[in-house]
Structures are given as C-alpha cells and as structure tokens.
Amino acid sequence: MVTSTGVHDCSLLDGFYVTNDDHEIIGLITYHITSQTCEIISLDSLEENKGIGSQLMQMVEEKATQQQCNLLTLVTTNDN
C-alpha cells in the first residue's frame, strides 16, 4: 500500500479484524504507529451499513490512545 508516508506491506502491519457468525473475515483495518502519530493504512468492510468500519476505527482509536498518540490520520482516495 502506498501512502503519503511511504510504502507499506499490509501483511506486516498491526491491525484488527471482524468476523461473522461463520468465522469469515468481513472487515479489516491496518495501522502504523510512529512517535505520537497513528496512521491508518487500510480499512476494508465487506458488508455495508452494519457499523463494521466504525467498530474497526474505534479499535484503532483505543490502541492509539493506549500508545499515547496525539494524532490519528487516515487518507482517503476516490475509491472510498
């Protein structure tokens, strides 16, 4: 994944996922923390209007707070 801060291999990043009742992944978020900044690198939700993206965002916000980050960033593209 290419972002304004560089090139990231999402398979190596920290993240969270959400599964459905059949244990299939239906949402995934990856992030990178440097110094006091947390950058969300990817956010994918396979089922719309169920709050999956919001739930994943909240999980990263909590992690960023635990890591004493004072800035959380997310860049969107035309695909979003």
Backbone torsions as a table, in degrees:
resi	resn	phi	psi	omega
1	MET	NA	130.3	178.1
2	VAL	-101.7	126.4	176.6
3	THR	-126.1	179.4	179.2
4	SER	-66.7	-17.5	-179.1
5	THR	-99.4	-1.0	177.6
6	GLY	141.0	-165.1	-179.9
7	VAL	-105.4	131.7	-176.2
8	HIS	-125.3	137.2	171.2
9	ASP	-92.0	104.0	-174.3
10	CYS	-59.2	-27.0	-179.7
11	SER	-70.1	-14.0	179.8
12	LEU	-103.1	-4.5	-176.4
13	LEU	-86.8	156.2	170.9
14	ASP	-70.2	154.6	178.7
15	GLY	-176.9	-177.9	178.9
16	PHE	-135.9	157.2	176.1
17	TYR	-140.1	161.1	177.7
18	VAL	-123.6	138.0	178.0
19	THR	-117.2	159.9	174.6
20	ASN	-91.4	-173.4	-177.9
21	ASP	-63.4	-22.3	178.8
22	ASP	-91.8	10.6	179.1
23	HIS	64.9	26.3	174.7
24	GLU	-92.8	138.5	178.7
25	ILE	-70.5	124.8	179.4
26	ILE	-118.6	-1.8	177.2
27	GLY	-160.6	144.3	-178.2
28	LEU	-148.5	137.7	175.1
29	ILE	-133.7	138.2	174.5
30	THR	-123.1	151.6	-177.3
31	TYR	-148.3	165.3	179.3
32	HIS	-138.8	127.2	179.8
33	ILE	-109.0	126.9	172.9
34	THR	-132.8	131.0	-179.3
35	SER	53.3	-115.8	-179.5
36	GLN	-112.7	23.3	-178.9
37	THR	-120.8	134.8	174.7
38	CYS	-114.2	121.4	178.9
39	GLU	-111.0	124.2	173.8
40	ILE	-79.2	123.7	-175.8
41	ILE	-93.2	-44.4	179.4
42	SER	-141.7	148.7	176.3
43	LEU	-145.0	117.6	-179.4
44	ASP	-129.7	131.8	176.0
45	SER	-130.9	123.2	-175.1
46	LEU	-89.0	-14.6	179.0
47	GLU	-124.5	120.1	-175.5
48	GLU	-81.3	155.4	173.1
49	ASN	59.6	33.1	176.6
50	LYS	-119.2	2.6	178.3
51	GLY	80.4	12.5	-178.2
52	ILE	-64.6	-48.3	178.9
53	GLY	-60.7	-41.9	178.2
54	SER	-63.3	-41.2	178.7
55	GLN	-62.9	-43.8	179.0
56	LEU	-65.2	-42.0	177.7
57	MET	-59.8	-43.1	-179.3
58	GLN	-62.8	-38.0	178.8
59	MET	-63.9	-41.9	178.6
60	VAL	-69.5	-39.3	177.5
61	GLU	-57.9	-43.1	179.4
62	GLU	-64.6	-42.3	178.5
63	LYS	-63.7	-42.9	179.0
64	ALA	-61.9	-39.9	177.8
65	THR	-64.3	-43.4	178.1
66	GLN	-61.2	-34.0	-179.7
67	GLN	-87.8	7.3	177.3
68	GLN	61.1	35.9	174.2
69	CYS	-74.7	143.3	176.9
70	ASN	-111.2	3.8	178.6
71	LEU	-145.7	132.1	176.2
72	LEU	-122.5	122.8	-176.3
73	THR	-120.6	152.2	176.8
74	LEU	-153.7	122.9	178.3
75	VAL	-102.8	131.3	178.1
76	THR	-103.8	161.7	178.9
77	THR	-125.8	-179.7	178.0
78	ASN	-63.4	-22.9	179.2
79	ASP	-71.2	-18.6	-175.8
80	ASN	-92.5	NA	NA
